[in-house]
Amino acid sequence: MNQPKSFLLFVFASICLVSCNAKPTLQTYFVDHQETPNFISMDVPVSFLGTDDIQMTEIQRQAINSIDKLNMLGYSLKSGNIDVFNAEVGNVKALLKDKRYNELLRLGNQKDGRVKISYIGDDDTIDELVVFGRSNTYGFAIIRVLGDNMDIAKIMELGPIINKLDTKDMNVEGFMDFML
């Protein structure tokens, strides 16, 4: 009877040690900052976007169905601090240098702001798409698009219907107001 308890205690301690030594991830960054001053966060299940009422092509419908949810985290310079902003941008950039992330696209300039889009997956299917946008005037935002076997070409076809999504009940406008 003592051996099973000792074994379970050993397994539990091993799991704790392994998880405590794990390096930071974008997911832990979100969790650690979701209630930090000058940050705002939102989790949006795709089912809340009212996609059933939108006319879509079959490719757009497949793209929407491959997405599970969106995680959004933003830091506002409206009430924040430029030194904290620069430190946090550095932290996010370091997290996105992880070898799991593949860079898809980089846009912008130092004056107006920059956007970097990265993903986890292979060239055909992805499980996480990350949009990291920053502005020295407003702050930064990170959007994680989470799903299973998302096809980047199909996801890109969603552009024309973005404005048709129902975001009233999710307070996306509140997120934008906080940032701007």
N, C-alpha and C positions, 0 to 999 in steps of 0.2 A: 504494500500500500504506500509506503514511503517512496519507492522508486518511481511510480508514475507521477507523484507530486513533484519530485526532484526534477524529473525529465521535463514536465510542463513548465516549471520555474526556469529551467535552463533555456528552453525554447523561447519563452517570453522575454527573458533577459537578452538573448541573442537578437531577437527581432528589434528590441528597443535600441540596442547598441548599433545595429546596422542602420536603422532609420535615423538615429541621431547623427550619424556620420555622413548621411546623404548630403550631397551638395545642393545648394539652392536651385530652384526651378522657377519658371515663369508662374506656374500654378501656386507655389508657396509665396511668391512675391505678391500675387493677387490677394491671397488670404491674409498675409501680414499687413497689407496696406488698405484693406477695404474699409476700415473704420479709423484710419489715420487722418488727422486734420489736413485740410486742403486737398484731400483725395475724394473721389466719388467712384462708386462701383455699382454695376448692374449685372444681373444674370438674366438672360432672356431666352426662354425656351422658344424654339421656332414655332411651336403650336400656338403661341400667343400673337403671332404676326398676322393672323387673319388671311392666310394664303389660300384658303379654300374659295374665297370670294373673288380672287384675282384671276383674270384670264392669262394663261401662260402657255408657252410652247411645251412640248413633251420634254425637251432638254432642260428647260427651266424647272419643270415639275420634278424631274429626276434630281436636279441639283438641290432644290429645296428639301426633298425627301432624304438626301444624304447628310443634311445638317441636323445636329441635335440641339445645340444651343449656342448662344453668343455670350461671352463674358466681356464686360467693358470696365476699364479702370482709367481714371483720368486724374491728373494733377493740375490744378488751376493756379496760374500766376496772379490772378485777380486778387486773391487774398494770401497767396503763398509768397515764397522767398526765392530769389534767383539762385542763391547758393544751394538751397535744398533741391531746387529744380535741376541744377547741373549735376549734383550728386546722384539724384534718382535717375536721370537720363543715363549717366554712366553705369549705374547698376543694371538698368534694363538692357543697354547695349552689351554688357558683359554676359547677361543671361542668354541673349540672342546669338552670341558667338559659340554657344554649345554646338558640338558637331551634329546633334540631331536636327538642327534647324538648317534648312537650305534656303538661301536667298533667292527670291523670285524676282523682285523688282525694287528699285530705289529711285525716288524722285525728289525734286526740290533743290533748295540752296540754303546756305547759311543765313541769309537775310530774312527770307520769307518763311522758311520752315522746311522740314524734310519728312518724307514718308518712306518707310521700309516695310516691305511685305516679305514674310518668310513662311516656311511651312515645314511640317514634320510628315514624312512619307517618302514615297518614291516618285518617279516622273509621271506615273499614271494615276496613282491614288494617294490621297493625303488624309490624315486623321486630325490635323490641326493646322489652321491658317492663322497667321498673326499679322495684324496691321499695326505698326507703331508709327504714330505721327507726332511731330513736335514742332512747336513754334516758340520763339523767344519772346513773343508778345502774350500768348495765351496760356501756354503750358504744354502738356503732352497727354496723349490718350493711347491706350493699347486695347485692341479688340481681338479677342481670341474667338475664332469660328471653329467649333468642335463638332466632329462627326465621325462617320466611319466610311472609309473608302470614297472620299469625295474626289470628284474629277475636276481638276483645276479649270479645264477648258469649259466645262459645264457651269461651274461656279461663276466664271467671268460673264456668262450669258445672263446673269441675274441683274446686271447693271440697269437695263431699261425698266425693270419693275420695282426697283428699290423705293421710289417715291410713292408707289401704290400700297406699300405695306402699312398695316394698321399699327401705329406706334402710340396712339393716344393713351391707352391704358397702361403702358409701360413707362411713361414719363421720360421718354428719350429726349423730349424737349427740355425737361428739367436738367438732364445731363448736359445738354448743349448750353443751356443758360448758365449753369455752374461754370463751365469751361470758358465761356466767352463773356 
